[in-house]
């Protein structure tokens, strides 16, 4: 007997079609999993009254997760403000804040979405399972190869995926000094369609620490709090699962430390170009999180005297120190500013200010005594 199930679709976006077809294959919404409270918090007070049933959890007996963990990047996950009473109200908050812009994507099935489908429908296709690395699994369409998470390739997922549209990415070995990575061409704008994958590797027993600095711009949908182009960091023990995605404007404040000796960083630009990002990474002891708490600048010193008495061409300086070592704190140890912008004696008091090559403001003289 053949059972036919109709799928009614009003939106022809590929991801929306995949979402609805997944329902037809028996998939629930990701945030309906019985274990969802460990990963997201439902803001019941912000949900439209008629839509609260969309956020109920399913019973454990009704859900087969196939051993696949909760996936913030699943195409079955609601976005942050889905079914809100007003457009700007969050209805789902990720329990780890840096995953907030990961949830709700409708671009493509995630690696774990496809993995779960294969576990349920194709688990007996291959006669033996390969020793796949990095969270990969034996590909039921090619039993002599592994299907690899984004960022990896090779028969057993042993290689880092090469850059696409740019010479970037690769396996980088971390030391105690900072290593810089950035979007292609930074600070010039990257181009739409470019992709980079970095595997950052710390020495045995250590961790990778990463933080962003400088200008940052990656396309996002602010209204939905959703990344379209992004930097994704996978710092857990499972590289198959979608990581934390960073996008929009303004440099992310987070410092990320890996759970193991490896960290995967993905740069993906699907929709448009932009300024991009730069970050620095290094190896730290396994207790590196404690180290990070101490990596803050001291207070600024008092300003020095001004190098000129008038005319706005003088400068003054103040300094601060890093309690650990140079390079352990973001930013500059020295700050300068223009000082004494009062007109020099002998000039009239009628004036307007203009920029000058001395780096500050200088009176434009309208008349002399």
C-alpha positions in Angstrom: 0.0 0.0 0.0 1.3 3.5 -0.9 0.4 6.3 1.4 0.4 9.7 -0.3 0.9 12.8 1.9 0.3 16.2 0.4 2.6 19.1 1.3 1.0 22.5 0.9 3.6 25.2 0.3 3.0 28.9 -0.3 6.7 30.0 -0.1 9.1 28.9 -2.8 12.3 29.6 -0.8 14.3 26.4 -0.9 14.8 26.3 2.8 11.1 26.7 3.5 10.3 23.8 1.1 13.0 21.7 2.8 11.4 22.5 6.2 7.9 21.4 5.1 9.2 18.3 3.4 11.0 17.4 6.7 7.7 17.6 8.5 6.3 15.2 5.9 9.2 12.8 6.7 8.2 12.9 10.4 10.3 15.7 11.8 9.1 17.8 14.7 10.3 21.4 15.2 13.7 21.4 16.9 12.5 23.4 19.9 9.8 20.8 20.5 12.3 18.2 21.6 11.8 17.0 25.1 15.3 18.2 26.1 14.9 21.7 24.7 14.9 23.5 28.1 18.6 22.8 28.4 19.2 24.8 25.2 16.5 27.5 24.9 14.1 29.4 27.1 10.6 30.0 25.8 9.3 33.5 26.5 5.6 32.6 26.9 4.6 36.2 27.8 5.8 37.4 24.4 4.0 34.8 22.2 0.8 35.5 20.4 -2.1 34.0 22.3 -3.2 31.8 19.4 0.2 30.5 18.7 1.4 29.2 22.1 0.6 25.6 21.1 3.5 25.9 18.6 6.0 26.0 21.5 4.8 22.9 23.4 7.3 20.1 23.9 6.6 16.6 22.5 6.6 13.6 24.7 9.8 11.5 24.8 7.8 8.5 23.5 6.8 10.4 20.4 10.3 11.6 19.5 13.2 9.6 18.0 16.3 11.8 17.9 18.5 9.0 16.6 21.3 10.0 19.0 21.7 13.3 17.2 22.1 16.2 19.7 20.0 19.4 19.8 21.0 21.6 16.9 20.6 25.4 17.0 21.3 25.5 13.2 18.5 23.0 12.3 16.2 24.1 9.5 13.4 22.9 11.9 14.3 25.5 14.5 12.1 28.6 15.0 13.7 32.0 14.7 14.2 34.2 17.8 11.0 36.2 17.3 8.6 33.7 15.8 4.9 34.2 16.6 5.6 37.2 18.8 2.8 39.5 19.9 4.8 42.3 18.3 7.6 42.1 15.7 10.4 43.1 18.1 9.6 40.7 20.9 11.8 37.6 21.5 9.9 34.4 21.9 13.0 32.1 22.1 16.2 32.9 23.9 19.2 30.6 23.6 20.6 29.6 27.0 24.1 30.4 25.6 23.7 34.0 24.3 26.1 33.6 21.4 23.9 31.1 19.7 21.0 33.6 19.4 21.7 34.6 15.8 22.1 30.9 14.8 18.5 29.8 15.3 15.9 30.1 12.6 17.9 29.8 9.4 16.0 28.8 6.3 18.9 28.5 3.8 19.5 24.7 3.8 19.3 21.5 5.8 22.0 21.4 8.5 24.5 18.6 8.6 22.7 17.1 11.6 19.3 17.4 9.8 20.6 15.2 7.0 22.4 13.0 9.4 19.2 12.2 11.3 17.3 11.5 8.1 20.0 9.0 7.1 19.9 7.4 10.6 16.1 6.9 10.3 15.8 5.9 6.7 19.2 4.7 5.4 21.0 3.2 8.4 21.3 -0.3 6.8 22.5 0.7 3.4 26.2 0.4 3.9 27.6 -3.1 4.9 30.2 -1.5 7.3 30.7 1.8 9.0 33.9 3.8 8.2 36.1 5.3 11.0 35.0 8.9 10.1 36.6 11.8 11.9 35.3 15.2 13.0 31.7 14.0 13.5 31.3 12.6 10.0 29.5 9.4 9.2 29.5 6.8 6.4 27.7 8.2 3.4 24.8 6.0 2.4 25.2 7.2 -1.2 28.9 6.4 -1.4 29.8 3.7 1.2 33.5 4.1 0.6 33.6 7.7 1.9 32.4 9.7 4.8 29.9 12.5 4.7 31.7 15.4 6.4 30.5 18.4 8.5 30.9 21.8 7.0 34.6 22.8 7.1 36.0 19.3 6.5 36.6 17.0 3.5 38.6 13.9 2.5 37.6 10.2 2.5 37.5 10.2 6.4 37.0 13.9 6.9 40.6 14.2 7.8 41.3 17.4 5.8 40.2 21.0 6.2 38.0 22.3 3.4 40.0 24.6 1.1 38.9 28.2 0.6 36.3 29.0 -2.1 36.7 32.2 -4.1 39.7 33.2 -2.0 43.0 31.9 -0.9 42.2 31.5 2.8 41.7 29.0 5.6 43.6 25.8 6.5 45.0 24.2 9.6 46.8 26.6 11.8 49.0 25.6 14.8 48.5 27.8 17.8 51.3 29.0 20.1 51.4 31.4 23.0 51.5 34.4 20.7 48.6 35.7 18.8 47.8 34.5 15.3 45.6 36.7 13.1 42.8 35.5 10.8 40.5 37.7 8.8 38.0 37.7 6.0 39.5 37.9 2.5 41.2 41.2 1.8 40.4 42.8 5.1 40.1 45.8 5.7 38.9 45.9 2.1 35.5 44.4 1.6 35.1 40.7 0.9 33.0 39.5 -2.1 29.7 37.6 -2.1 30.2 33.8 -2.3 33.6 33.6 -0.7 34.2 30.9 2.0 37.0 30.2 4.4 37.5 27.4 6.9 40.2 27.4 9.6 41.0 24.6 12.0 42.9 26.1 14.9 45.0 23.5 16.8 46.5 24.0 20.2 49.3 21.8 21.7 48.2 18.7 23.5 46.5 19.5 26.8 45.9 23.2 25.9 42.9 25.1 24.5 42.4 27.7 21.7 41.3 31.2 22.7 39.8 33.5 20.1 38.6 37.1 20.2 37.5 39.6 17.6 38.9 43.1 17.2 38.7 46.0 14.7 35.8 46.8 12.4 33.1 44.1 11.9 30.3 43.8 9.4 28.5 40.7 8.2 25.0 40.8 6.6 22.1 39.9 8.9 18.4 40.3 9.3 18.1 42.6 12.3 14.4 42.2 12.5 14.7 38.5 13.0 18.0 38.5 14.9 19.3 36.1 12.3 22.7 35.7 10.5 22.6 35.5 6.7 26.4 35.8 6.1 28.4 34.9 9.2 31.4 33.8 11.1 30.7 30.5 12.8 32.8 29.1 15.6 32.5 25.5 16.6 34.3 25.1 19.9 32.5 22.1 21.5 33.5 18.5 21.4 31.2 17.8 18.4 32.1 19.5 15.1 29.0 18.1 13.5 26.8 20.4 15.4 26.1 24.0 14.2 28.2 26.5 16.1 27.8 30.1 17.4 27.3 32.6 14.5 28.4 36.2 14.6 27.1 38.8 12.2 25.5 42.3 11.9 27.5 45.4 12.9 29.8 46.1 15.8 32.7 44.0 17.0 31.6 40.9 19.0 32.7 41.2 22.7 32.9 37.5 23.4 36.1 35.7 24.0 35.7 32.1 22.9 37.7 29.2 24.4 37.5 25.7 22.9 36.4 22.7 24.8 39.2 20.6 23.3 42.5 21.3 21.6 40.8 22.2 18.3 38.5 25.1 17.2 36.8 25.3 13.9 36.1 28.8 12.4 33.9 29.2 9.3 33.5 32.3 7.2 30.5 32.1 4.9 29.3 34.9 2.6 26.2 33.7 0.7 24.3 37.0 0.1 26.5 40.1 -0.2 30.0 41.5 0.4 31.0 43.7 3.3 33.8 44.8 5.6 34.1 41.4 7.2 36.1 40.6 10.3 39.4 40.1 11.9 40.2 38.0 15.0 43.2 36.8 16.9 43.7 33.4 18.4 46.3 31.6 20.5 46.9 28.6 22.7 46.2 28.9 26.4 46.3 26.4 29.3 43.2 24.4 30.0 42.4 26.9 32.7 42.6 29.7 30.1 39.1 31.0 31.1 40.7 32.2 34.3 43.5 33.8 32.4 41.0 35.7 30.3 39.5 37.3 33.4 42.8 38.9 34.2 43.5 40.1 30.7 42.2 43.6 31.3 44.0 46.9 31.0 44.9 49.0 34.1 43.3 52.4 34.5 44.6 55.2 32.3 47.4 57.4 33.7 46.9 61.2 34.0 47.4 63.2 30.8 50.9 64.5 30.1 51.5 68.2 29.5 50.6 69.6 26.2 53.4 69.9 23.6 52.2 73.4 22.5 50.7 76.3 24.3 48.2 77.4 21.7 47.0 76.9 18.1 45.6 73.4 18.5 48.8 71.8 17.1 49.9 70.4 20.5 49.3 66.9 21.7 49.2 65.2 25.1 49.5 61.5 26.0 48.3 59.1 28.5 49.2 55.4 29.0 47.9 52.2 30.5 49.5 48.8 31.2 48.5 45.2 30.6 48.8 43.2 33.8 50.1 40.1 32.0 52.2 41.0 29.0 52.0 43.2 25.9 49.5 41.6 23.4 47.4 40.0 26.2 45.0 42.9 26.2 43.0 44.3 23.2 43.6 47.9 22.1 46.5 50.3 22.5 48.7 51.0 25.5 49.0 54.7 24.5 46.4 57.3 23.6 47.0 60.8 22.2 44.7 63.8 21.7 45.0 67.4 20.5 45.2 70.0 23.2 45.4 73.8 23.7 43.1 74.9 20.9 43.0 78.5 22.0 44.3 81.0 19.5 47.8 82.1 19.8 48.4 85.8 20.9 48.6 88.4 18.2 45.5 87.2 16.3 42.0 88.6 16.4 39.3 86.7 18.4 37.0 86.4 15.4 37.6 82.9 14.0 36.3 79.6 12.8 38.0 76.2 13.2 39.3 74.1 10.3 41.1 70.8 10.1 44.9 71.1 9.6 47.7 68.7 8.9 49.0 68.9 12.4 46.2 66.6 13.4 43.8 68.9 15.2 41.9 72.1 14.8 43.5 75.5 13.9 42.0 78.9 13.7 41.3 80.3 10.3 42.3 83.8 10.7 39.9 86.4 9.3 42.0 89.4 10.2 45.2 90.5 11.9 45.7 93.2 14.4 
